[in-house]
Amino acid sequence: MSSIPRTESERNYAAFLSQLPDLIPNHRGEYALLHAQKIEGYFDTAATAIIEGNKKFKLGEYSVQEVTEEIESLGFYSYAGVALHA
């Protein structure tokens, strides 16, 4: 039985993973800003993506993931919309 993503960050991460194979060719090494399970933009650094997320979205409404073949949650950066406001 698979678990259903409950938080916005978990839903964004699931959406990101489903798109990842298509993102690698053009966005490898960039950081994707995700909101409502959609990629809102790509950035050279996680910090830049977080700054943009803070400008555009409310607390906990976005997450940031690196576009890479090594699939992993960025931990703090995945929850940046929450952590930077705590």
Buried (B, 14 or more C-beta within 10 A) or exposed (E): EEEEBEEBBBBBBBBBEEBBEEBEEEBEEBBBBBBEBEBBBBBEEBEBBBBBBBEEBEEBBBBBBBBBEEEEBBEEBBBBBBEBEE
